[in-house]
Amino acid sequence: MTACFTLRRLLAAAATLAALSPFLATPADADEVLARGEYLANIMDCTGCHTPGALVGKPDLGRFLGGSDIGFHIPEVGILYPPNLTPDTETGIGSWSVEDIMAAVRTGVRPDGRELVPLMPWPSYGFLIDEDALALATYLKSLPVVSHQVPAMVAGPDQAVAPYLTPVVPAP
């Protein structure tokens, strides 16, 4: 890892943390939060689904967490592709705030109101404490941008889109 890359990640993490948690404004604290976030991303196996090639045992680390080209077939829903988790604003979660990421990971609801599919283990991740959810979100925001659009969901003619793929709208 280059010094420039490390410094850029630390600065991004420090800026995010400064906005959310003034008491964590020192570089040592930011470094600890980033390390915790990286640890959590590893034990939560984000790479397993969200890094191209990981599902066939050949992860493309040049596109780390950039979204998969291999989809999961969910009966009565279709084929879904794990999305890009890097801070790319066009193809990833770059337009999401740290709070948006924390909410999606813990509640399964994206900023646009759509629910994440149950294949994403957000029900288990819902038990993350605030500090861990913040560390994970900060780490994801610090990643290098990967511009990679995953394939669109494929639904067959007899597969209605399930409620968790559309915005949650209360009944009139």
Backbone torsions as a table, in degrees:
resi	resn	phi	psi	omega
1	MET	NA	131.3	-178.3
2	THR	-79.3	156.6	179.5
3	ALA	-63.4	-37.8	179.4
4	CYS	-63.3	-43.9	179.0
5	PHE	-62.5	-44.8	-179.7
6	THR	-63.0	-44.7	179.7
7	LEU	-62.6	-42.3	179.1
8	ARG	-60.5	-43.7	179.7
9	ARG	-65.3	-41.7	179.5
10	LEU	-64.9	-41.2	178.8
11	LEU	-65.0	-41.6	177.8
12	ALA	-63.0	-43.7	179.2
13	ALA	-65.7	-42.2	-179.5
14	ALA	-63.6	-41.0	179.2
15	ALA	-64.2	-43.5	178.9
16	THR	-63.4	-46.6	-179.2
17	LEU	-66.5	-37.4	179.5
18	ALA	-61.8	-38.1	179.7
19	ALA	-69.2	-34.5	-175.6
20	LEU	-96.1	-35.0	-172.3
21	SER	-140.2	87.1	-178.0
22	PRO	-55.6	-26.3	-179.6
23	PHE	-75.0	-5.7	177.3
24	LEU	-113.8	44.5	-172.2
25	ALA	-90.5	-7.3	-177.6
26	THR	-82.2	151.8	178.4
27	PRO	-58.3	-35.6	179.3
28	ALA	-63.5	-42.2	178.2
29	ASP	-64.5	-43.6	179.6
30	ALA	-61.9	-41.1	179.1
31	ASP	-63.8	-40.2	178.5
32	GLU	-65.9	-40.3	179.5
33	VAL	-65.3	-43.5	177.8
34	LEU	-61.4	-43.6	179.5
35	ALA	-62.8	-40.5	178.4
36	ARG	-65.2	-42.7	178.3
37	GLY	-62.6	-41.9	177.7
38	GLU	-64.1	-42.8	177.1
39	TYR	-58.4	-46.4	-179.6
40	LEU	-63.7	-43.4	178.6
41	ALA	-60.0	-35.2	178.5
42	ASN	-70.6	-49.0	-176.9
43	ILE	-73.7	-21.6	176.3
44	MET	-84.9	-3.2	177.9
45	ASP	55.1	45.0	175.8
46	CYS	-58.3	-37.4	179.9
47	THR	-59.8	-37.4	-174.9
48	GLY	-53.6	-34.9	180.0
49	CYS	-108.6	-34.8	-167.9
50	HIS	-97.6	1.1	176.0
51	THR	-107.2	126.3	179.6
52	PRO	-53.7	136.2	177.2
53	GLY	85.3	-16.1	-176.7
54	ALA	-62.6	-35.4	-177.4
55	LEU	-69.8	-12.8	176.1
56	VAL	-114.2	16.3	175.5
57	GLY	80.3	11.1	180.0
58	LYS	-131.9	70.0	-177.4
59	PRO	-63.3	134.4	176.6
60	ASP	-89.3	91.6	-175.1
61	LEU	-70.1	-12.1	171.9
62	GLY	-71.1	-17.3	176.6
63	ARG	-123.0	40.4	-177.8
64	PHE	-50.9	122.6	-179.4
65	LEU	59.4	24.8	-177.9
66	GLY	-86.1	8.2	178.6
67	GLY	97.9	147.9	-174.7
68	SER	-96.9	149.3	173.0
69	ASP	-94.3	-1.1	179.8
70	ILE	-109.3	126.4	-177.2
71	GLY	-100.1	166.3	176.1
72	PHE	-109.7	130.3	176.0
73	HIS	-89.0	123.6	176.7
74	ILE	-115.2	116.5	-178.6
75	PRO	-52.3	140.9	179.7
76	GLU	65.1	10.7	177.3
77	VAL	-125.4	-58.2	-178.2
78	GLY	138.1	-160.9	179.3
79	ILE	-105.5	124.2	-178.7
80	LEU	-114.9	144.9	-179.4
81	TYR	-113.9	127.0	178.3
82	PRO	-57.3	128.7	-173.3
83	PRO	-77.7	170.0	176.7
84	ASN	-72.6	124.1	-179.9
85	LEU	-102.2	8.4	-179.8
86	THR	-84.4	166.2	-177.6
87	PRO	-78.4	29.2	174.3
88	ASP	-71.8	127.7	-176.9
89	THR	-76.6	-20.9	-179.3
90	GLU	-88.0	-43.3	-172.1
91	THR	-119.6	-5.1	-176.9
92	GLY	-122.5	-149.2	-177.0
93	ILE	-106.9	26.6	-178.4
94	GLY	-61.7	-27.2	179.2
95	SER	-87.1	-5.0	178.3
96	TRP	-82.1	141.2	174.1
97	SER	-80.3	169.0	175.3
98	VAL	-59.5	-40.2	179.3
99	GLU	-64.0	-38.0	177.6
100	ASP	-61.4	-43.8	-179.7
101	ILE	-64.9	-45.6	179.3
102	MET	-58.0	-44.8	-179.1
103	ALA	-65.5	-44.1	-179.1
104	ALA	-62.6	-43.3	-178.9
105	VAL	-66.1	-37.6	-174.8
106	ARG	-94.2	-24.3	-177.5
107	THR	-116.0	-14.2	-179.1
108	GLY	78.0	16.5	178.9
109	VAL	-116.7	124.9	179.2
110	ARG	-77.2	165.2	177.7
111	PRO	-59.3	-27.2	178.9
112	ASP	-83.9	4.3	176.4
113	GLY	93.2	-11.0	179.2
114	ARG	-74.6	145.6	176.6
115	GLU	-88.2	146.1	175.2
116	LEU	-77.2	148.5	179.6
117	VAL	-66.3	152.4	-179.8
118	PRO	-63.1	-16.8	175.7
119	LEU	-59.6	-35.2	172.6
120	MET	-74.8	119.5	-171.3
121	PRO	-75.7	44.6	179.7
122	TRP	-60.6	-29.2	176.6
123	PRO	-59.2	-35.8	176.6
124	SER	-75.4	-40.2	-178.9
125	TYR	-69.0	-14.8	176.5
126	GLY	-60.2	-16.2	179.5
127	PHE	-88.0	-0.3	177.5
128	LEU	-60.4	136.1	174.8
129	ILE	-75.7	161.7	-176.9
130	ASP	-52.7	-45.3	-177.1
131	GLU	-62.1	-39.3	180.0
132	ASP	-73.2	-40.5	177.5
133	ALA	-62.8	-39.9	177.6
134	LEU	-64.9	-43.1	179.9
135	ALA	-62.6	-43.8	179.5
136	LEU	-63.6	-47.1	-179.7
137	ALA	-62.7	-41.0	178.7
138	THR	-63.4	-42.4	177.4
139	TYR	-61.4	-47.5	179.9
140	LEU	-60.4	-39.1	178.9
141	LYS	-68.3	-21.1	-177.5
142	SER	-89.6	-7.7	-176.3
143	LEU	-67.0	154.5	172.7
144	PRO	-63.8	143.3	179.1
145	VAL	-68.2	132.5	173.0
146	VAL	-120.7	120.1	177.6
147	SER	-90.8	99.5	-177.9
148	HIS	-151.0	109.0	177.5
149	GLN	-86.2	120.5	177.3
150	VAL	-75.4	157.8	178.0
151	PRO	-59.4	150.3	177.2
152	ALA	-68.5	155.6	176.5
153	MET	-58.7	140.4	177.6
154	VAL	-110.6	121.9	177.1
155	ALA	-121.6	134.6	177.9
156	GLY	-75.1	167.4	-177.5
157	PRO	-62.1	-26.3	-179.5
158	ASP	-99.2	10.8	-178.2
159	GLN	-108.5	104.3	176.4
160	ALA	-73.2	145.5	177.4
161	VAL	-70.9	125.2	-177.8
162	ALA	-71.2	159.9	-178.3
163	PRO	-56.1	-31.2	-177.0
164	TYR	-79.3	7.1	174.3
165	LEU	-110.9	3.6	178.6
166	THR	-128.8	159.2	179.1
167	PRO	-57.7	144.4	176.9
168	VAL	-78.4	113.3	-178.5
169	VAL	-121.4	125.6	178.8
170	PRO	-63.9	145.9	177.7
171	ALA	-65.3	143.3	179.8
172	PRO	-69.1	NA	NA
